[in-house]
Amino acid sequence: MEVERKIKALEAVYAVYDEFARTQAKACSPRCTTCCTTRVTVTTIEAFKVRTALFPGEWSRLSERLSAHAGIKRFRPRLTTNTLAALCAEGGQPPPENEEAPPIPCPLLTEELCSIYALRPFNCRCFTSRVPCAREGTAEVEEFALSLNTVCLQTIEHLDSDGCSGNLLDVLAVMDDERKRAAYAAGTLACGAAGLIGNRPMRVLMLPPEHRARMEPFLRKLREIRV
């Protein structure tokens, strides 16, 4: 699928989720950055959108931050969401994730504000809490919201199934490379060689039975998105 169509589909998924998010009570507010860490994972289409939507000067500043933090230890996922879903459906056991280091504040924060907030990837967009995380020490999220988060993550990976996933900083660094960015746009980016993991189509929904009825309106909207 051409990358422009992917971006339109991605924006449609965001719109479906944002409509739901507006109905949810949350304690999150500007400069609430407890969950803004180096643990964020993204797909290549999300990073490509960030790279191509920013003005040159904005990207230059972001690129400098990526270079300055290139050597920090960070979480790098071993499995994508759809890979995990397929593995669980087959009764397999996922391998332990490699926790290389404790999470540190996201390098893209500026004075405790996200420098790409309008373009933030879904993993940042969906993580909210009904209680202040800094005060309580943990987030409180409705179980159904977690299920919808997972379904949207699976959908985004599905529409980018010929792309890759990885840590936010790693995928943005790949998009900072003009040759690799062009390869991605052409559908020829080698995920492993770029230090990322390959995406997969969505074959199985990770959806608890008790949430199926309430989820159906959202599933209908997601099915209507043309990819």
N, C-alpha and C positions, 0 to 999 in steps of 0.2 A: 504494500500500500504506500502511496506517495506520502511524504512527510507532512505536507500541508493538510491532507485529510486526517492524518493521525492527530495533528494539533487540534483541529476542529472537534474531533471525537473526544479528545482529552478534555477540552473546555466544556463539552456537553456533560461529561461525567462530573466534573467539578460543579457544574450548575445544579445537577440533581442532588449532589451531596450538600451544597450550600443551602438549598431550599430546606432540607431537613435540619441542618445545623442551626438555622435561624429560629427554629421552634424549641431548641434545647436550652435549658438553664445552664449557665456556666460561670465559673468564677474568674476565667481568664480575662486579662486586661493588658493594655500597653505596658511594656517593660516587665511583664511577668514572663521570665525566660527560663524557669527551672527545667522545662522539658526541651529547651533549645540546645541540644548537645551534638557531639560528633557521631551519634548513633543513627542518624537519619539515613534511610536508604531510598533510592529513587530509580526510576527507569530512564532509559536514554531519551525517550520522547519528552519527558519532563525537563531534563537538563538541556535538551536541544531548544525547547521553548524558551527557557531562561536565557540561553546564549544568544538567540536570534532576536529576542524582544528588547533586550537592554540596549541603550544607546552606547556607541563606542567608548565614550569616557567612563560610563558606568561599568561596562565590562572590563575595561582596563584596570579600574580600581579593584574589582572583584578578582581578576586574574592575579593581581599582586598579592592579594590575601591568600589565594590558593597556593601560590609559589612559596609564600612565607610559612605556610603550614604543611608543606608537602611531606615533611619527615615525621609528623606526629603519628603516634600509634592510634589506630581507630578500629572500630568494629567493621568487619568485612563479612557480609553474609555468605553462607555456603549454599543456601537454597533460595530460590525465588518462591513467592507465595503459591503460584500454581504448581510448581514442582513439589512443594510440601503437601498441597492438597491431593495431588495424584498419589504420592507416597503413602499418605494416611489412608486413602481409599483402598489401596492395595494391601493394607495391614502392615506396612513397613514401619521401621523406626527411624526417625530422622537423626542424622549425626549431630553431635553436640556442636553448637556454634562456638567459634573461636573468639573469646573475649580477650582481645589483646591488651586492653588497658581500660581503666575506669573512664566513663564519658567525661568530656570537658566541654565548656561552653562553645557553641558553634562559632567558628571564625567569621561567619557572615553577619554577626551582630555588630551594630554600631550604636554606642551609647544605650545598650540594652534594647535596641529596636532592630528588627529584621531588615536588612538592607535590600532584600528582594521580596518583601512581604506580598505584594500583589501577584507575584509569580511563584510563590512558595509551592513546593511539591505537595502531593496529597498526604504523605506521612506527616508533614507539618500542619497541613490544613485540617486534618481530622483529629489531631490529638488535643483534646480539651478535657477539662475536669470540672466537676460540680463543686469542688472545694479547692481552696488555695493550696497548690502543691507545696510551695515553700513552707507554709505553716504546718500542714498536716504530714509532710514527708512523703506523700504518695498521691497519685491522682485517683479520683473516683469517677468512673465512667459507667453509664448504663450498659447492661449486657447487650441490649439490642443495638446500641450504637456501635459497640465493638464488632458485632456481626455485620452491620452495614459497612463499617470501615473495611473489613476483610473482603466483602463482595466487591466493593469499589476498587480495592487494590488488585483483586483478581481480574477485574474488567480492564483496568489500565494496562496491566501486563499483557492481557490478551490482545488488545489493540496494538501493542508494541511487541507482538510475539516474535518478530524477526530481529528484535533489538536485544538490549542487555539491561542488567540491573547491577547495582553496587552501592557503596557508600556515596552519599551526596558529594563529598569532596573529590572522590575518585572519578565519578561520572562527569562532574563539571570540568575536571582537568582534562578528560578525554575530549570534551567538546571545545576546550580551549585550543586543541590541536587541529589546525585547519584540514590536514589530510585525513585525520580520523573522523572529523565532523562530516567531511564530504563522503567518506566511506559509509558512514551511518545513513546519511540522506539517500545514498544509492542502494542501501540494503546489503552492503558487503562488509560491514565492520565485523572483525573477528573478536568476539567477546573475550575469549581466553587470552589472546595476545595483548588485549587492551587492559588486562587485569580485572575484568568484570565477569559476571556469570550470565549465561544465556537465558532469555525469557522463554516461556512456553505458552501455548494456547490454553484457555480455560476448558478443562474437560469435566471437572467435578467442582461443585460449589461447597465451600466450607461453611455450611449453614445449619445451625442446630434446628431440630424439628420444631421446637416450641416457637421459633421465630419465623417460620415459613409463611404463615398467613399474613402477618404484619409486613413481611418483606415483599410480598407480591406486587404492590403498587410500584415500589422502587425497581423491582426486577423488570416490570413492563416498560418503565421509562428507559432503563439501561438497554433493554433489547431493541428499542426504537432507534438507538444511536447507530448511525450508519458508519461502518468501518470498512 
